[in-house]
C-alpha cells in the first residue's frame, strides 16, 4: 500500500514537472518564485517546450538570420521589426549565424504597478493609464540583453480611429518590490497614424501602448507643486489688484477700448485665483462627510471665474482681430457693453444652469502615495453623475476652442510684425552697419516681448496642459506659468502704461511699432 502511494506521488510529481516545462505554464511558474518574474520569463520562454495540452495563442519562436532584418507578427494587430544590428548584438559571444527570436502577448493583468520610485533629488515619472487591448507585447532575441541601440526596433500596434490618445511604453521592473514595476517611456518614441501606433525603441523588453495616459508623481513632487500653485496664485491676486488700479487710472486719463478689455480680463483673473485659494482653504476645513452650501457656492464661483477668464481671453483675441484686419473706419455702437454681455453673461448663464442641476460640491482627489490618501476641494461634486460630461464641455472643450482661436490671432500678429519689418528694410540703406544691427536687435527684442506678452494675455499658456500627461517637467512649467498669469498681466499693464506715456510725451512717429496696434481704440 505504501509502495503504491509512493509510486502515485512520484508519477504526479513527474507529470507536474514535465508540465511546468511547457511554455503555457512558464508565466505561472515564474510568478511563484522569489526573483523578478519578467526576468525569469525572458529566460524560460526561449527554452520551454511548445505543444502542450493548451497551446499558447499568439506565440512565435523562430530562428532568424543575423544578416537581415527580422519581421514577426504574433497577431494581425501586432508586428515587430528588428534590424540586423540589434540581432547581432543579441547574439553575444556565440558564433552562429542565426539567433532565436520570441514574440508573444501577455495579459496586462500580470503587470502590477508599484508606487512611484523615490530617489534623492530626482523622481522619475510614473506613467499610468489603460493598456490598449489589455495585451503586452513581449519580445526576446538571442542570449544577451539588447539596449541602447543606434538603430531602433519598430513595434506596430493597430488600433481603431477612436483611439487617438496613446503613448508607447515598456515595463521596468521595480528594484525594491519583487513582482511589481512601472510603465516608462524611456528610449521609446511614439508615432500615431490613423490606424496604427508605431513605437520606435532602442531596446527589447515588454511593450504596450497606454491609452489616455496619466502622469503620476510621488508625494514630494505633489507637495512641491501645491506650494508653487498657492504661492503663484497669491502673487497673482496681489499683482492683478495693482494691474486693475493701473488700468482704472489709464482709463480715466485716456479712455480706450483696448484698456477696457484688458481691465475686464484682469478682473476675471483676480476672481479666478482668489476663488481657487478660497476653494482650497475650504477643502482643508471641510469634514469628511460635509458638503455645505458654502462649498457649493465656492465651487460655483471657481467655475464661473474660469469660464469668465477664457471668455475674456477669447474677446481679447476678437478685439485683436478687429485691430489687425479692420483698422480704419470702425464704428461699433456700445462696444464694451456688448463685449461685457458675452464675457460675463455667458459664464453666468452656464453656472446658473449647473447650479440648478446640483453640479457643485465637494470634489475628492485621490493622492497616489503609499497610504492612498485623499484630498478635497470645492468644485464639481464627485457625487454628481454627469460631472465628467459637464467638466469636459466647460473646462476642456471650451478652453481648447479659445486657445485654438487665439493661437490663430497670435499668428496674424506675428505675420503683421514680419510684414512691417520687411517694409522698413528699404529705409536702412543709408544707416551705418553698426547702428543698423543695434536697431535690429532692439526691434527683435521688442517684437519677442510683444509676442510673449500677448501669449499670456490670450491665455495661450493653458495650451501647455497637454504636456502634463507625459512629462514631469511639463507639469512644473504649466503650473508655474499659469499660477503666475496675474504677474504676467501686471507686466503687460506696465508696458501699456509706458507706451501710453510715450505717446503723450513724444511726437515721434513710430510707423513700425507693433504695440501701437494693441492700444488703438474704437469710436463710440
Secondary structure, 3 states (H helix, E strand, C coil): CHHHHHHHHHHHHHHHHHHHCEHHHHHHHHHCCCCCHHHHHHHHCCCCECCCCCCCCCEEEEEEECCCCEEEEEECCEEEEECHHHHHHHCCCCCCCEEEEEEEEEEHHHCEECCCCCECCECCCEEEEEEHHHEEEEEEECCCCCCCCCCCEEEEEECCCCCCCEEEEEEEECCCCCCEEEEECCCEEEEECCCEEEEEECCCCEEEEEEEEEEECCHHHHHHHHHHHHHHHHHHHHHHHHHHHHHHHHHHHCCCHHHHHHHHHHHHHHHHHHHHHHHHHHHHHCCCCCCCHHHHHHHHHHHHHHHHHHHHHHHHHHHHHHHHHCCCCCECCCHHHHHHHHHCHHHHHHHHHHHHHCCEEEEEEECCCCCCCEEEEEEECCCCCCHHHHHHHHHHHHHHHHHHHHHHHHHHHHHHHHHHHHHCHHHHCCCCHHHHHHHHHHHHHHHHHHHHHHHHHCCHHHHHHHHHHCCHHHHHHHHHHHHCHHHHHHHHHHHHHHHHHHHHHCCCCCCCCCHHHHHCCCEC
